[in-house]
C-alpha cells in the first residue's frame, strides 16, 4: 500500500504535458463537460458524502482515546425517616453534584485496531469516489460522442431523403413525358418512404442521446456546439500486456478492494482482542448537602484504577472471531471477482478496439468502391445500360456504407475512452482533475472533504425552482428558466432539431520539422502548415528531402482519414516558373493529392486549392486541413469525369468528336456559378510515369485552349496528372489501364 498516494496523485493530477484530448478552441468541449459532471453529478457527490461519513465515524472512534469528564447534579427535597432523624419524618432541602473523569489506559489494542480498520475503510471510500469519477468521465465521453455520431447520421439521413426526392422528381418528369413507366415512379416513392423512415429513426436516436447526456450533465444541451474529441495514439498501450499492467497499478476499483481487505483484517484483530482486560483511571468528586437526613455537607474525593476482565462469555468472542475470519476471506474473493471482471472487460475492449480499426479500413474500401459503382451506374443509366432499380440499389448501398463508416468511427473513439476507463487512467489521460481527490490522498490521515450543514439546501443551481420540481437541476447561472427549470428556447430547439455544423478553426498550426510532427500531431479541423514539405523550384515535384519526410506525414493522415476528409492547400510564392504562380501552386497541390492516392487514400475524399498566404502562413507552403464536416466539404466544388473523351494513341491532338463534346461542356460551364475550371488529364499511353505526366499536361493545355476558342469565359487551369491507376476506378467503362486517358473537369469557387 506504500505507493497508493502516488497512484491517486497520478489519477487526479492535472497533466503537465499537452492534453491528450485535443479539441478546437470553440464550442463546448468534452473536457469542459466532464469537469462540470464531476463537480455536480449526484452519483459522484453521493460517494464524496459517504466518504465524509466514514471519516467522521473513524474520528468518533479515535476520540475514545481522549479523557472523558461528566457532571451529574441534583437539587430537590427529600422526605427522610431513619435513625438519623430518630425515626421522625424530616423534609429537607437537598442538593448534590458529582464530577467523574475517566481515562482509558489500555483495552488490549481493540481501539487501535478499530481506528485502523476505519482508516482503511475511509481510503476504500475515497477510491470508490475516484472510481465513480472515472465511470462518469467515460459515460460522459460516450454520451458526448453519441450525440455527434447521431447528429452526423441524421445529416446523412436528411441527405438521403433529398437525393431520393430529386430522383422522384426526375422520374415524375419522365413519366409525364412517357419515357418511363409508372412502376419506376412507384419504386422511387417506396425508397423515398424508406429514407424518410430512416430519418425519423435517426431523429429518435439523436433525441435519446441528448436525453442521456442531460441525465449526466443535469441540463439540456442540443449538441450543436460540440466538437469531435481526439485521443492521442500515445495513450493507447502497444499491447494487451501493457494494458493489463496499467490496470493492475492504477484501477481505483482494485485499490478500493485492497483497502477493504485491510479493513476486514483489522476488524478481525479487534475481535481477537475482545477477551483482553480493560484498564481505566477514574477520578470522582462528590458534593452533597442534607443527604439522607443529615444536615450539613458531605463531600468526597476518590481515585480508582478499574479493571474489567471477561471471565466467561459463553463462546461469544470465539464465534465473532470466526465471523470476521470468514469476512476477510469473503472480501478477498470479492476482490478476486472484481479483478476478473475488470480483466475480462479489458480483454474484450482491447480486442474490440483492434477489430474496429481493421473493420474501418475494410469499410473505407467498401465505401470507395460503392461510390465508384454508383457513379458508373448513373452514367450507364443515361446510356440505357442500367435500370433505375440498379441506381436505387447502389444509392442505398452507398448511403448505408457511409452510415456504417460514421458509426464505426464513433465506436472506435468510444472504445479508446473505454480502454482508458478500464485501465483506470481516463481522468489522468484527459488531463483533468478529480475535485479534492489529490488533497485528500496526500493527507497523512483521512479528513472530511467538505463541511456538511443542515438543513439541506433544496435549490442546487439557485434558479428559484426547487430541486424536486426542476427538470434541469444544473442550469447555468445566467439562464432564465420557466417554472420547471428549463429555458423556453430549448423546448423549441428540440422540436425543430437544428443541425449546425462545425466551423473550421482560424488558428494555424505550423510544423517546421520531423520533431515538431511527432510532438504536434495533425489535428482535425485545424489548418496545419507542414514546413518541411518543399518543392523543386519552378516545378510541381517534391524536393528529394520532402519525398523522404513525406513518409512521416502519411501514417498520421492514414489514422486521421477516418475522422474526415483531407484538404490540401498550397500557397503562392514561387515566381521562378514561366507560368502563373497560382497555377503552379495548384499543380503542386494536385501532385500531393496524387501521392496520397498512390498510398490508397480515397481521391474523392481529397480536395485541393491554391491561394495567397493568409495571416502567419508562409509563402510556397503546404497547409493540410482534416475537415470533419462531411456535408460542406465539397460544397464549393463539382466534378465531371469524361470517360468518352479519349485521345488517339500517344497523340495530344483533339479530335472532331472531342470538339463537339467540349463545345457542350463550354456552354454548360458558362452557365455555372463557379468562376474557375480545373482541366485534369490522365494518361497511361506512354507506359512511363514521367512521359505520361508530360503528355497529360500537353493534353490538358490543348483542351483549355480549345474550350477558350469555343467560347468558354471561365478561368481554366490545365493540370497534368499522369499515370492513372485503373484499380481506383473499378467500375469505370474502360477495363484496361494501358491506353486509359480520361479527362476530369473540376469547377471551383
C-alpha positions in Angstrom: 0.0 0.0 0.0 3.0 2.2 0.2 2.6 3.5 -3.4 -1.1 4.3 -3.0 -0.5 8.0 -2.5 1.4 8.3 -5.8 -1.3 6.3 -7.6 -4.0 8.7 -6.6 -1.8 11.6 -7.5 -1.5 10.1 -11.0 -5.2 9.6 -11.2 -6.1 13.1 -10.2 -3.2 15.5 -11.1 -3.6 17.9 -13.9 -1.3 16.7 -16.7 1.7 18.9 -17.4 2.2 17.6 -20.9 0.0 18.6 -23.8 -3.6 17.4 -23.1 -4.3 14.1 -24.6 -7.8 15.1 -25.6 -7.5 17.8 -28.2 -10.4 19.9 -29.4 -10.7 23.1 -31.4 -10.8 26.3 -29.4 -14.5 26.8 -29.7 -17.7 25.1 -28.7 -18.5 23.1 -25.6 -15.6 20.7 -25.4 -15.7 17.2 -23.8 -13.2 18.2 -21.1 -15.4 21.1 -20.0 -18.4 18.7 -19.9 -16.5 16.1 -17.8 -15.3 18.8 -15.4 -18.8 20.0 -14.9 -20.2 16.5 -14.4 -17.5 15.7 -11.8 -18.5 18.9 -9.9 -22.2 18.5 -10.0 -23.4 14.9 -10.7 -25.2 13.4 -7.7 -23.6 10.0 -8.2 -20.1 11.4 -7.5 -21.3 13.7 -4.8 -23.0 10.8 -3.1 -19.7 8.9 -3.0 -18.0 12.0 -1.6 -20.5 12.4 1.2 -20.3 8.7 2.1 -16.5 9.2 2.3 -17.2 12.1 4.7 -19.4 9.9 6.9 -16.7 7.1 7.1 -14.1 9.7 8.1 -16.3 11.1 10.8 -17.0 7.6 12.0 -13.3 6.9 12.3 -12.7 10.2 14.1 -15.5 9.4 16.5 -13.8 6.1 17.4 -10.5 7.8 17.8 -12.0 10.3 20.3 -12.5 7.4 22.7 -8.7 7.7 23.5 -9.3 11.1 25.0 -10.3 11.5 28.7 -14.0 12.0 29.4 -15.5 14.3 32.1 -19.1 14.1 33.2 -21.1 16.2 35.6 -24.1 14.9 37.4 -26.0 17.4 39.7 -29.3 17.3 41.6 -31.5 19.7 43.6 -34.7 19.0 45.4 -36.5 18.0 48.6 -36.1 14.7 50.5 -38.6 13.1 52.9 -36.4 11.1 55.3 -37.4 8.9 58.3 -34.5 6.9 59.7 -32.1 6.6 62.6 -30.5 10.0 61.6 -33.9 11.7 62.3 -34.7 9.4 65.3 -37.4 7.9 63.1 -39.2 11.1 62.8 -40.3 12.4 59.4 -38.0 15.2 58.1 -38.3 17.1 54.9 -35.0 18.6 53.9 -33.8 20.7 51.0 -31.1 18.6 49.4 -28.5 19.2 46.7 -25.6 17.4 45.2 -23.1 17.2 42.4 -20.6 14.6 41.0 -17.8 15.1 38.6 -16.4 11.9 37.1 -13.2 11.9 35.0 -12.2 8.7 33.2 -9.2 7.9 31.0 -8.7 4.7 29.1 -5.3 3.2 29.8 -5.4 0.0 27.9 -8.0 -2.1 26.1 -5.8 -4.7 24.5 -5.4 -2.6 21.3 -9.0 -3.0 20.4 -9.4 0.7 19.9 -6.3 1.0 17.7 -7.4 -1.9 15.5 -10.9 -0.3 15.1 -9.3 3.0 14.1 -7.0 1.4 11.6 -10.0 -0.6 10.2 -12.0 2.6 9.7 -8.9 4.4 8.3 -8.6 1.6 5.6 -12.4 1.8 5.1 -12.2 5.6 4.5 -9.4 5.0 2.0 -11.6 2.5 0.2 -14.4 5.0 0.2 -12.0 7.6 -1.3 -11.0 5.3 -4.1 -14.7 4.4 -4.7 -15.2 8.1 -5.2 -12.4 8.2 -7.7 -13.8 5.1 -9.4 -17.2 6.7 -9.7 -15.5 9.8 -11.2 -13.8 7.5 -13.8 -17.1 5.9 -14.6 -18.8 9.2 -15.1 -15.9 10.5 -17.2 -16.3 7.6 -19.5 -20.1 7.8 -19.6 -19.9 11.5 -20.4 -17.4 10.8 -23.2 -19.6 8.0 -24.6 -22.7 10.2 -24.5 -20.9 13.2 -25.9 -19.6 11.2 -28.9 -23.0 9.5 -29.4 -24.6 12.9 -29.8 -22.0 13.7 -32.5 -22.5 10.3 -34.1 -26.3 10.5 -34.3 -26.1 14.1 -35.5 -23.9 13.0 -38.4 -26.2 10.0 -39.1 -29.2 12.4 -39.0 -27.4 14.6 -41.5 -26.7 11.6 -43.8 -30.4 10.6 -43.5 -31.5 14.1 -44.5 -29.2 14.0 -47.5 -30.6 10.6 -48.4 -34.1 12.0 -48.3 -33.1 14.9 -50.5 -31.4 12.5 -53.0 -34.5 10.3 -53.3 -36.7 13.4 -53.6 -34.7 14.6 -56.5 -34.8 11.2 -58.1 -38.6 11.1 -57.7 -39.0 14.5 -59.3 -36.8 13.4 -62.2 -38.8 10.2 -62.7 -42.1 12.1 -62.4 -41.0 14.3 -65.3 -40.0 11.2 -67.3 -43.4 9.5 -66.6 -45.2 12.7 -67.7 -43.1 12.7 -70.8 -44.0 9.0 -71.3 -40.3 8.0 -71.3 -40.6 5.9 -68.1 -43.2 3.6 -66.7 -45.3 4.1 -63.6 -43.6 1.2 -61.9 -40.3 3.2 -61.8 -42.1 6.0 -60.0 -43.6 3.7 -57.5 -40.2 2.1 -56.8 -38.7 5.6 -56.1 -41.7 6.5 -53.9 -41.2 3.3 -51.9 -37.5 4.1 -51.5 -38.3 7.7 -50.5 -40.7 6.5 -47.8 -37.9 4.2 -46.5 -35.4 7.1 -46.5 -38.0 9.2 -44.6 -38.5 6.4 -42.1 -34.7 6.1 -41.6 -34.6 9.9 -40.9 -37.3 9.5 -38.3 -35.3 6.7 -36.6 -32.2 8.9 -36.7 -34.1 11.8 -35.1 -35.2 9.4 -32.3 -31.6 8.2 -31.8 -30.4 11.8 -31.6 -33.0 12.7 -29.1 -32.2 9.6 -27.0 -28.5 10.7 -27.0 -29.5 14.2 -25.9 -31.6 12.9 -23.0 -28.8 10.6 -21.9 -26.4 13.5 -21.8 -29.0 15.5 -19.9 -29.1 12.8 -17.3 -25.3 13.2 -16.8 -24.9 16.9 -17.1 -28.1 17.9 -15.3 -29.4 20.3 -18.0 -30.4 20.1 -21.7 -27.9 20.8 -24.4 -28.6 20.2 -28.1 -25.0 19.3 -29.0 -24.9 21.9 -31.8 -21.6 23.3 -30.5 -20.0 20.0 -29.7 -16.6 19.3 -31.3 -15.3 15.9 -32.0 -12.6 14.9 -29.4 -9.3 13.4 -30.4 -7.3 10.9 -28.4 -3.5 10.8 -29.0 -2.3 7.4 -30.1 0.4 7.6 -27.5 -2.1 7.0 -24.7 -3.2 3.6 -26.2 -0.9 0.8 -24.9 1.1 -1.1 -27.6 -0.1 -4.5 -26.3 -2.7 -6.1 -24.1 0.0 -7.0 -21.6 0.8 -3.3 -21.2 -2.9 -2.5 -20.7 -3.2 -5.2 -18.0 -0.2 -3.9 -16.2 -1.6 -0.3 -16.1 -4.9 -1.7 -14.9 -3.2 -3.6 -12.0 -1.3 -0.5 -11.0 -3.9 2.2 -11.4 -7.5 1.0 -11.4 -9.2 2.6 -8.4 -11.7 -0.2 -8.1 -8.9 -2.7 -7.4 -7.2 -0.3 -5.0 -10.5 0.2 -3.1 -10.9 -3.6 -2.9 -7.4 -4.0 -1.5 -8.3 -1.5 1.3 -11.5 -3.4 2.0 -9.4 -6.5 2.7 -7.1 -4.5 5.0 -10.2 -3.1 6.8 -11.6 -6.5 7.4 -8.2 -7.8 8.7 -8.1 -5.0 11.4 -11.7 -5.7 12.3 -10.7 -9.4 12.9 -7.8 -8.2 15.1 -10.2 -6.1 17.0 -12.5 -9.0 17.7 -9.5 -11.2 18.7 -8.6 -8.7 21.4 -12.1 -8.7 23.0 -11.2 -11.0 25.9 -8.3 -8.8 27.0 -8.7 -6.7 30.1 -9.7 -3.0 30.0 -7.8 -0.6 32.3 -9.3 2.7 33.2 -8.1 5.5 35.5 -11.2 7.1 37.1 -11.4 10.1 39.4 -14.7 11.1 41.3 -15.5 14.3 43.2 -18.9 14.4 45.2 -20.6 17.4 46.8 -23.7 16.6 48.9 -25.8 18.7 51.2 -28.5 17.5 53.6 -28.4 13.9 52.2 -30.1 11.0 54.0 -31.4 13.2 56.8 -28.1 14.5 57.9 -27.9 18.2 57.9 -24.7 19.7 56.5 -22.3 19.0 53.8 -20.9 15.5 52.9 -18.1 15.9 50.3 -15.9 13.1 49.0 -13.0 12.6 46.6 -11.8 9.3 45.2 -9.4 8.0 42.5 -9.7 4.4 41.1 -7.8 2.1 38.9 -10.5 0.0 37.4 -10.0 -3.3 35.6 -12.7 -5.2 33.6 -11.9 -8.8 32.6 -14.3 -11.1 30.8 -14.3 -14.5 32.7 -16.8 -16.4 30.6 -18.9 -15.1 27.7 -20.5 -18.3 26.5 -18.1 -18.6 23.5 -19.5 -15.3 22.1 -16.0 -13.9 21.3 -14.9 -17.2 19.7 -17.8 -17.1 17.2 -17.2 -13.4 16.5 -13.6 -14.2 15.6 -14.8 -16.9 13.3 -17.3 -14.4 11.7 -14.5 -11.9 10.9 -12.2 -14.6 9.6 -14.9 -15.5 7.1 -15.4 -11.8 6.3 -11.7 -11.5 5.5 -12.0 -14.4 3.1 -15.2 -13.0 1.7 -13.5 -9.7 1.0 -10.6 -11.4 -0.7 -12.9 -13.4 -3.0 -14.8 -10.2 -3.8 -11.6 -8.5 -4.8 -10.7 -11.5 -7.0 -14.1 -11.2 -8.7 -13.6 -7.5 -9.3 -10.1 -8.3 -10.8 -11.6 -11.0 -13.0 -14.4 -8.7 -14.2 -12.1 -5.9 -14.9 -9.6 -8.2 -16.7 -12.4 -9.7 -18.8 -13.7 -6.2 -19.6 -10.2 -5.1 -20.7 -9.7 -8.2 -22.8 -12.9 -7.6 -24.7 -12.3 -3.9 -25.1 -8.8 -4.2 -26.4 -9.7 -6.9 -28.8 -12.8 -5.0 -30.0 -10.7 -1.8 -30.4 -8.2 -3.7 -32.6 -11.0 -5.3 -34.6 -12.7 -1.9 -35.1 -9.5 -0.5 -36.6 -9.4 -3.3 -39.1 -13.1 -3.1 -39.8 -12.9 0.7 -40.5 -10.2 0.0 -43.1 -12.4 -2.6 -44.8 -15.4 -0.3 -44.7 -13.4 2.6 -46.2 -12.5 0.3 -49.1 -16.2 -0.8 -49.4 -17.3 2.9 -49.4 -14.7 3.7 -52.0 -15.8 1.0 -54.5 -19.5 1.5 -53.7 -19.3 5.2 -54.6 -17.5 4.2 -57.9 -20.3 1.7 -58.6 -22.9 4.4 -58.0 -21.2 6.8 -60.3 -20.8 4.2 -63.0 -24.5 3.1 -62.7 -25.6 6.7 -63.1 -23.6 7.1 -66.3 -24.7 3.7 -67.7 -28.3 4.6 -66.8 -28.0 7.7 -69.1 -26.7 5.4 -71.9 -29.6 2.9 -71.3 -27.4 0.2 -70.0 -28.9 0.2 -66.5 -32.3 0.3 -65.0 -33.5 2.7 -62.3 -33.6 -0.1 -59.7 -29.8 -0.5 -60.2 -29.2 3.1 -59.3 -31.6 2.9 -56.3 -29.9 -0.2 -55.0 -26.4 1.3 -55.5 -27.6 4.6 -53.8 -29.0 2.6 -50.8 -25.8 0.6 -50.6 -23.6 3.7 -50.7 -25.7 5.6 -48.1 -25.6 2.5 -45.8 -21.8 2.3 -46.2 -21.5 6.0 -45.2 -23.7 5.5 -42.2 -21.8 2.4 -41.2 -18.4 4.1 -41.5 -19.7 7.1 -39.4 -20.9 4.6 -36.8 -17.6 2.7 -36.8 -15.6 5.9 -36.4 -17.6 6.9 -33.4 -17.5 3.4 -31.9 -13.7 3.3 -32.4 -13.3 6.6 -30.5 -15.7 5.3 -27.7 -13.6 2.1 -27.5 -10.5 4.2 -26.9 -12.2 6.0 -24.0 -13.5 2.7 -22.7 -9.9 1.3 -22.8 -8.6 4.3 -20.7 -11.5 3.8 -18.3 -10.9 0.1 -17.9 -7.3 0.7 -17.1 -8.4 3.3 -14.5 -6.5 6.2 -16.1 -9.1 8.1 -18.0 -9.1 11.2 -15.7 -5.3 11.4 -15.8 -5.1 10.8 -19.5 -7.6 13.5 -20.3 -5.5 16.0 -18.2 -8.4 16.5 -15.8 -8.7 16.8 -12.0 -11.0 15.0 -9.6 -12.2 17.6 -7.1 -10.4 17.2 -3.7 -9.0 13.7 -4.5 -5.3 14.6 -4.6 -5.5 16.8 -1.4 -7.3 14.0 0.5 -4.9 11.3 -0.6 -1.9 13.5 0.3 -3.2 13.9 3.9 -1.4 11.7 6.4 -4.8 10.8 7.9 -8.0 10.9 6.0 -10.1 14.0 6.7 -13.6 15.1 5.6 -13.7 16.6 2.1 -16.4 19.2 2.9 -18.3 20.5 5.8 -21.9 19.3 5.6 -24.5 21.5 7.3 -28.2 21.2 7.8 -30.9 22.0 6.9 -30.5 20.8 3.3 -30.3 23.4 0.5 -33.1 22.4 -1.8 -32.2 24.6 -4.9 -28.9 23.2 -6.2 -28.5 25.6 -9.1 -30.1 28.6 -7.4 -32.6 29.1 -10.2 -35.5 29.6 -7.8 -37.0 26.2 -8.8 -37.0 23.6 -6.0 -34.9 20.6 -6.9 -37.8 18.1 -6.8 -39.6 20.1 -9.4 -36.6 21.1 -11.5 -36.0 19.1 -14.8 -32.6 20.8 -15.2 -31.1 20.7 -11.8 -27.8 22.1 -13.0 -28.8 25.2 -15.0 -26.3 27.8 -15.8 -26.4 30.9 -13.6 -27.2 33.3 -16.4 -30.0 31.2 -17.8 -33.6 32.3 -17.5 -35.8 29.3 -16.8 -39.5 28.6 -16.6 -41.5 27.0 -13.8 -39.9 23.6 -14.4 -36.4 24.9 -14.5 -35.9 24.8 -18.3 -35.4 27.5 -20.9 -38.3 28.1 -23.3 -35.8 28.3 -26.3 -34.6 24.8 -25.5 -38.1 23.3 -26.0 -38.4 24.9 -29.4 -34.9 23.6 -30.3 -35.8 20.1 -29.5 -38.9 20.3 -31.7 -37.0 21.6 -34.8 -33.9 19.5 -34.3 -31.4 22.0 -35.8 -28.2 20.8 -37.2 -25.4 23.3 -37.2 -22.1 22.1 -38.5 -18.7 22.8 -37.0 -16.8 25.8 -38.4 -13.1 25.4 -39.1 -10.7 26.9 -36.7 -8.9 30.0 -37.9 -5.9 29.2 -35.9 -2.9 27.9 -37.9 -0.5 25.3 -36.5 3.0 25.2 -38.0 5.1 22.0 -38.1 8.6 23.0 -39.1 10.4 19.7 -38.9 10.1 16.0 -38.2 10.5 16.5 -34.4 7.6 19.0 -34.5 5.4 16.5 -36.3 6.0 13.9 -33.5 5.3 16.5 -30.8 2.4 18.3 -32.5 0.3 15.7 -34.3 -2.1 16.9 -37.1 -5.5 17.5 -35.5 -9.0 17.6 -37.1 -10.3 20.9 -38.3 -7.1 22.8 -37.5 -5.1 24.0 -40.6 -1.5 22.7 -40.3 1.4 24.1 -42.2 3.9 21.3 -43.0 7.0 23.4 -43.2 9.4 20.7 -44.3 7.5 19.8 -47.4 9.2 21.8 -50.2 9.2 21.7 -53.9 11.8 21.8 -56.7 12.0 25.4 -57.8 9.6 26.2 -60.8 8.1 22.7 -60.8 5.4 20.7 -59.1 7.8 18.0 -57.9 8.7 17.5 -54.3 12.3 18.0 -53.3 14.3 14.9 -52.5 14.2 15.6 -48.8 10.5 16.3 -48.9 9.9 12.9 -50.5 11.6 11.2 -47.6 9.9 13.3 -44.9 6.5 12.8 -46.6 6.7 9.3 -45.2 6.3 10.8 -41.7 3.1 12.6 -42.7 1.3 9.7 -44.4 0.9 7.5 -41.3 -0.7 10.3 -39.4 -3.0 11.1 -42.2 -3.9 7.4 -42.5 -5.0 7.3 -38.9 -6.9 10.6 -39.2 -8.5 9.8 -42.6 -11.3 8.0 -40.7 -12.2 11.3 -38.9 -12.8 13.4 -42.0 -11.7 14.4 -45.5 -8.4 16.0 -46.4 -8.0 19.5 -47.9 -4.6 20.3 -49.4 -3.7 24.0 -49.8 -0.5 25.2 -51.4 0.2 28.9 -51.0 1.5 31.0 -53.8 5.1 32.3 -53.8 7.3 30.6 -56.4 7.6 33.0 -59.3 10.6 31.3 -61.0 8.5 29.4 -63.5 7.1 30.7 -66.8 3.5 30.1 -65.6 1.3 32.0 -63.1 2.4 31.3 -59.5 -1.2 30.4 -58.5 -1.3 27.8 -61.3 2.0 26.4 -60.2 0.7 26.2 -56.6 -2.4 24.4 -57.8 -0.4 21.8 -59.8 1.7 21.2 -56.7 -1.5 20.6 -54.7 -2.7 18.1 -57.3 0.7 16.4 -57.2 0.4 16.0 -53.4 -3.1 14.6 -54.0 -1.7 12.0 -56.4 0.9 11.0 -53.8 -1.9 10.3 -51.3 -3.9 8.5 -53.9 -1.0 6.2 -54.7 -1.0 5.3 -51.0 -4.6 4.2 -51.1 -6.3 7.4 -50.0 -9.7 7.8 -51.5 -9.3 10.5 -54.2 -12.9 11.6 -53.7 -12.1 12.4 -50.0 -9.3 14.9 -51.0 -9.8 18.4 -52.3 -7.0 20.8 -53.3 -6.7 24.6 -53.6 -4.1 27.2 -54.3 -4.3 30.7 -52.9 -2.2 33.5 -51.4 -0.8 33.0 -47.9 -3.0 34.2 -45.1 -2.1 35.5 -41.7 1.0 33.8 -40.4 1.2 31.3 -43.2 4.4 31.1 -45.2 4.6 31.5 -49.0 5.1 28.5 -51.2 4.0 26.2 -48.4 1.7 23.2 -47.9 -1.2 23.5 -45.5 -3.2 20.4 -44.5 -6.7 20.5 -43.1 -8.5 17.4 -42.0 -12.1 18.6 -42.3 -14.6 16.6 -40.2 -17.7 18.3 -41.6 -18.5 15.9 -44.5 -21.6 17.8 -45.7 -19.9 21.1 -46.6 -16.6 19.6 -47.6 -17.2 19.7 -51.4 -20.0 22.3 -51.4 -17.8 24.7 -53.4 -16.7 22.0 -55.9 -18.3 19.9 -58.6 -16.6 17.3 -60.7 -17.3 15.8 -64.1 -15.3 12.8 -65.4 -15.3 12.3 -69.2 -14.5 8.6 -70.0 -15.5 9.1 -73.6 -13.0 11.9 -74.3 -10.2 9.7 -75.5 -7.0 10.8 -77.4 -5.8 8.6 -80.2 -2.7 6.6 -79.4 0.0 8.8 -77.9 -1.3 12.0 -79.5 -2.2 15.2 -77.8 -4.4 16.4 -80.7 -8.1 17.0 -80.2 -10.4 15.0 -82.5 -13.6 16.3 -84.0 -15.7 14.2 -81.7 -13.9 15.7 -78.7 -14.5 19.2 -80.1 -18.3 18.6 -80.2 -18.2 17.4 -76.5 -16.0 20.3 -75.4 -18.4 22.8 -77.0 -21.3 21.3 -75.0 -19.2 21.5 -71.8 -18.1 25.1 -72.5 -21.8 26.1 -72.8 -22.6 24.2 -69.7 -19.7 25.7 -67.7 -20.6 29.3 -68.8 -24.0 28.8 -67.1 -22.4 27.5 -63.9 -21.8 29.9 -60.9 -18.2 28.7 -60.3 -15.7 31.1 -61.9 -12.8 28.6 -62.4 -12.4 25.2 -64.2 -9.6 22.8 -63.5 -8.9 20.5 -66.5 -7.2 17.4 -65.3 -5.9 15.0 -67.9 -4.8 11.4 -67.1 -2.7 9.2 -69.3 -1.3 5.7 -69.3 -0.4 5.7 -73.1 3.3 6.1 -72.7 3.6 3.3 -70.1 6.2 5.6 -68.3 5.3 7.8 -65.4 7.4 10.8 -66.4 6.4 10.7 -70.1 2.8 10.1 -69.2 2.8 13.2 -67.0 4.3 15.4 -69.7 1.7 14.0 -72.2 -1.2 14.5 -69.9 -0.1 18.1 -69.3 0.0 18.8 -73.1 -3.4 17.3 -73.5 -4.8 19.4 -70.6 -3.3 22.6 -72.1 -4.8 21.8 -75.6 -8.2 21.2 -74.1 -8.0 24.5 -72.2 -7.1 26.4 -75.4 -9.8 24.6 -77.4 -12.5 25.4 -74.8 -11.5 29.1 -74.7 -11.6 29.1 -78.5 -15.1 27.6 -78.3 -16.3 30.5 -76.1 -15.6 29.4 -72.5 -15.4 32.5 -70.4 -14.2 30.9 -67.2 -10.6 30.8 -66.0 -9.1 27.4 -66.9 -6.2 25.6 -65.1 -4.5 22.8 -67.1 -3.3 20.0 -64.8 -1.3 17.0 -66.0 -2.0 14.1 -63.6 0.0 11.5 -65.5 -0.4 7.8 -64.9 -3.8 6.7 -63.7 -4.4 3.5 -61.7 -7.4 1.8 -63.0 -7.8 -0.1 -59.7 -9.1 3.1 -58.2 -11.9 3.2 -60.8 -13.1 -0.4 -60.5 -16.5 0.3 -62.2 -15.2 2.5 -65.0 -16.3 1.6 -68.5 -12.6 1.2 -69.6 -11.2 -2.0 -68.3 -7.6 -2.0 -69.4 -5.3 0.5 -67.7 -3.0 0.8 -70.7 -4.5 3.3 -73.0 -6.6 4.8 -70.3 -6.7 8.6 -70.9 -9.7 10.2 -69.3 -10.3 13.9 -68.5 -11.8 15.4 -65.4 -13.3 18.8 -65.1 -13.5 20.4 -61.6 -15.5 23.6 -61.2 -14.5 25.6 -58.1 -15.3 28.9 -56.4 
